[in-house]
């Protein structure tokens, strides 16, 4: 009996130790992720700079830029939904600055609203460079006939609109009636580490309780004789 109790205690306490380690590891990951998010938010809000000659998706992600140019073609409509607003579309257009053609995310138009008139002349844009990772194996292919897309796929959109594979997400600059800027932020970056930590700590508590109950039942003397 003593040997069985010892083995149960070893397994039980070992399991608790592993689960606690996983919980504290998630706490460490939470701190790291929060530091990363603060760094991204700080970069997003930095002072604007001129558009780099050769933007790099890793080095220049979220870089704030100021550009001037004109909308040089019809928009692509990206089906999406905005919290507390509802369904609608992002409008992505080719944007000509003179020597360069880029992708410009103008912002959000609610579902059912009339397509706004796009300014014919040059406009000033303040925004952030972005290469969003929105497409996965479940994302439908775009409907090219209606110019309806289901994710911002920068390389594919650039090929469709004959631009550089560089997307600027507008957050300020000249106003465009009917289009609300939807700036880059960190809300779409998952940070579930606190929830994972709570799960592991809860499992550790349950494991410890079950181990205690099992040991108690094994140590409890059997009932009296008939």
C-alpha positions, 0 to 999 in steps of 0.5 A: 500500500505504501508503495502505491501511495508513493507512486500516486504522490509522485505522479500527482505532484509531478503532473502538478509541477508540469502544469504549473510550469506551463502556466508560468511559461504562459505568464512569461509569454504574456509579458513578452507579447505585451512588450511586442505590442507596445513596441508596435503601437509606438512604431505606428505612432512615430513621426512620419517619414518619406516612403522608402525606395525599396520597402521591406515587409519585415523591416518596414512593417507599420512604418508611418509615411506621408505621401502625395499622389492621385488615385489611378484606377477603380477600387478593389472592395475587400469584404470585412466587418467592423466592431460596433459598426457591422459589415462593409468593405475596405477600398483598396486603390492604385495610388500614383505618386508620380514615378511609383504606383502603390496600393492604398487602403482608403478605409471603410465603407458600410454595407449598403452605402453608396459607393463614394466618389473618389477625388480626381486630383492629388491628395495627401495621405498619412498612413502606415505600411502594412503587409497583412496576413489575412488569407488562409486555406479557407479564404475564397478566391476573389470575384474578379468580375465584381472586384470583390475580395475576401482578404487583403492579399498584397502580392495578388492585389499588386498584380491585379492593379499593376502596382508595387507590392506595397500597401499604405493604410490611410489614417489621416490626410485629406478627407474623402467623404463617405470613406472612414479611415481604418488605421493599422492598430494592434487589435488584430494581433492575438494575445491569448497567453493570459487565458492559456495561463489560467487554463494550466493553473486551473488544471494544476489545481484540479490535478492536485485535488484529484490526487488528494482525493485518491490518496485519501480514499486509499488511506481510508480504512474499510468499513466495520465487519458485518 
